[in-house]
Amino acid sequence: MPPLTRYWIKAGFVNFSAALLLAVLIQLSSVIILPEFIFAMNPVYFHLFLVGWITQIIMGVSFWMFPPVNKDHPRGLEILGWISFVCINVGLICRVVGEPLVFLDPVSEWRWILIASAILQWIGGMLYVIHIWQRVKGKQIPATNVIRVL
């Protein structure tokens, strides 16, 4: 398993654990008194679960399992995958930090952090698509087999 795949999958597990913890805290906030910012964490929960867990697991496994580009560089230009990984995870961290700050002070300067989060996650997603696109291909049929069929 390539290192980038391991990082994506481990980051997915961390985000999954954080999303489950947030789900528990969000539900507990209706029963016990918790800090006010917990009410703002519902969008964070969904981002950690969908982008942090599901999307990163898919990215990691597809990076590992999709057909090779060529023999010299089977996974293509891996730096795009690494930059994608960093952008998505820094974007998620910005979301986790920014959402409660904006909830507590809606007119603050903290709103920029949510914009940065969205931009980073979008860039990460697009870089991943650019990186993996060349590996989405059908089965190659040797020309000799085509001639035999005819």
Secondary structure as UniProt FT lines:
FT   HELIX           3..28
FT   TURN            29..31
FT   HELIX           36..41
FT   HELIX           42..47
FT   HELIX           48..55
FT   HELIX           56..65
FT   TURN            74..75
FT   HELIX           78..104
FT   TURN            106..107
FT   TURN            109..110
FT   HELIX           111..133
FT   TURN            134..135
FT   HELIX           143..149
//
